[in-house]
Each structure stands twice: as structure tokens, then as C-alpha cells.
Amino acid sequence: MGKKSPKSSSPKLQQATEGEDFNPLANLDEKKLKIFNDFKKRCEELELDEREKTIAWRREYKPHEITAEHLSFENSTGKQYVNGKTKENLPVIYQRPSRENTKTYERQIQLMVYTLERAIEHMDEKRGVEQVALMIDFSGYSMFNMPPTSVSKQCLDILLNHYPERLGFAFIIDPPMIFNVFWSFVSPFINKNTASKIVFVKGEKQRRNLLHTHFEDNVLEAEYGGKGDFVFQRNVHWKNEIIHDRKKRGLPELTIDEMDTILALQE
């Protein structure tokens, strides 16, 4: 059933706004019109500046050159991957900081960027999907897994400044005290629209109630109360990731020995 168009509380106003020559700025005096135009120009300048910064960042950082082969060991524990979609058809990125296995911080950031790019590939543009969902599960997290604050800030900067409005929503599952401290530090710098999309989930009851609002049972992974049977296996899932990535780049298939060597890489 389609949505009904909202009715104007004033028939005269509705009639006036339906005219071909209706101009919402026509009744503004010169001073107010100047304020409006100055504000509009500033917004356009800021938007252009942000786009230019992102273009410059992509030119310098070269996310398109990050390969699955390069990240083979970095993601050997399955700490970050794309799996399934929400009820809203958003591709889902799963992140598990407790599975952190390296101190190669630059490569950790590259994995995040690579995963974002892969999630974007999964978007159904024909259905108007332009956002992703994040599932960040801190279960089992400790100080041992924690990257330097500078790395966390750099990840946040990339997300907020170079993937603007890509976040549909994010579930932060069982965040530890150390994350709460970090969040209290960075949250003032996050715009209200983005902050409103971040949901903290604590305990089994909240997992069950909140996650099932956005996930079908057969898609949500079993450890979150769903019936999805996905379990990350490096020799299966990252092997397929490498095959996909090489095919996308127009590169020849690897031999069995070459693939085994890459999947066996340690650092």
C-alpha cells in the first residue's frame, strides 16, 4: 500500500505552492536572501572541498591497489569480512577485534579499507542501496588486542571523511570499558546523524531483540541468535577472496601450489 501524500494545513498555501511559478525565496527580503545564498555557497564549497579531499586521498592511498593476496595473513583469523545482507538489503561487515593477530598497523588499516570496498561491491544499486551495516563484536577483547589510539583515530578518520554517508547502522556488541573510554573521547567529533546510527548492544537479551529487528534468521550468524551457518575458514573463504580479486583484476589463476603458499604465509 502506497504512502499518502501529506496534506497542507492551509488550502491557500497548498494552492500557491502548486503554481508553476512558485518560488520559495520570493518573499525573502534582500538581507535574508543574501544570508541564504551565502549559506548555500558555503555548503557547496564545503561539499566540494570534502570531495576533493577524498579524491586526493584515493589517489594517494590507492585503495584499488590493495589485494587479497597482500592481506592473506592479516585476515587469516577472520577478524573482518563481508557476509550476507540485512532486511534493508545492506551488505554486512563483521569485525571481531578479539581476533587481532598482528602489529602491522598499516596493513590493519588496509584490511579495513579493502573490506569497505568489497562491501560497496555488494551493494544493489538498482534498488538504491548505498550504505553498509557494521557488526563490531568485542566479545573476548582485551588490552592485548588493542591497537594504538592513533591507529583507531586514523580508521575513524577514513570512515567519516572518505566514506561519507556509507554507514547505514552499526551494532557495537559487548563493548569493554576501554572502548567506552575511547568512545567518550571521539564521539564529540562525530556528527549527530552518524552518531544516531551507532547502537550499543549489551547482553544476550539485547542481541536477540535488536539484531532480529534488522536480520532474517537464516542470515544472522548463529552466535548472534540466528540460524546462519557461516564460519570463517581461511583455506576456504580467503582462497575464494583471492580468486575473486585476481579475476576482477584480469590476472591469471594461481596454481594449487601458488595458492597454498599464499595461504600459508605467516606475516
Rosetta blueprint (number, residue, H / E / L):
1 M L
2 G L
3 K L
4 K L
5 S L
6 P L
7 K L
8 S L
9 S L
10 S L
11 P H
12 K H
13 L H
14 Q H
15 Q H
16 A H
17 T H
18 E L
19 G L
20 E L
21 D L
22 F L
23 N L
24 P L
25 L L
26 A L
27 N L
28 L L
29 D L
30 E H
31 K H
32 K H
33 L H
34 K H
35 I H
36 F H
37 N H
38 D H
39 F H
40 K H
41 K H
42 R H
43 C H
44 E H
45 E H
46 L H
47 E H
48 L H
49 D H
50 E H
51 R H
52 E H
53 K H
54 T H
55 I H
56 A H
57 W H
58 R H
59 R H
60 E H
61 Y H
62 K L
63 P H
64 H H
65 E H
66 I L
67 T L
68 A L
69 E L
70 H L
71 L L
72 S L
73 F L
74 E L
75 N L
76 S L
77 T L
78 G L
79 K L
80 Q E
81 Y E
82 V E
83 N E
84 G E
85 K E
86 T L
87 K L
88 E L
89 N L
90 L L
91 P E
92 V E
93 I E
94 Y E
95 Q E
96 R L
97 P H
98 S H
99 R H
100 E L
101 N L
102 T L
103 K L
104 T L
105 Y H
106 E H
107 R H
108 Q H
109 I H
110 Q H
111 L H
112 M H
113 V H
114 Y H
115 T H
116 L H
117 E H
118 R H
119 A H
120 I H
121 E H
122 H L
123 M L
124 D L
125 E H
126 K H
127 R H
128 G L
129 V L
130 E L
131 Q L
132 V E
133 A E
134 L E
135 M E
136 I E
137 D E
138 F L
139 S L
140 G L
141 Y L
142 S L
143 M H
144 F H
145 N H
146 M L
147 P L
148 P L
149 T H
150 S H
151 V H
152 S H
153 K H
154 Q H
155 C H
156 L H
157 D H
158 I H
159 L H
160 L H
161 N H
162 H H
163 Y L
164 P L
165 E L
166 R L
167 L E
168 G E
169 F E
170 A E
171 F E
172 I E
173 I E
174 D L
175 P L
176 P L
177 M H
178 I H
179 F H
180 N H
181 V H
182 F H
183 W H
184 S H
185 F H
186 V H
187 S H
188 P H
189 F H
190 I L
191 N L
192 K H
193 N H
194 T H
195 A H
196 S L
197 K L
198 I E
199 V E
200 F E
201 V E
202 K L
203 G H
204 E H
205 K H
206 Q H
207 R H
208 R H
209 N H
210 L H
211 L H
212 H H
213 T H
214 H H
215 F L
216 E L
217 D L
218 N L
219 V L
220 L L
221 E E
222 A H
223 E H
224 Y H
225 G L
226 G L
227 K L
228 G E
229 D L
230 F L
231 V L
232 F L
233 Q L
234 R H
235 N H
236 V H
237 H H
238 W H
239 K H
240 N H
241 E H
242 I H
243 I H
244 H H
245 D H
246 R H
247 K H
248 K H
249 R L
250 G L
251 L L
252 P L
253 E L
254 L L
255 T L
256 I H
257 D H
258 E H
259 M H
260 D H
261 T H
262 I H
263 L H
264 A L
265 L L
266 Q L
267 E L
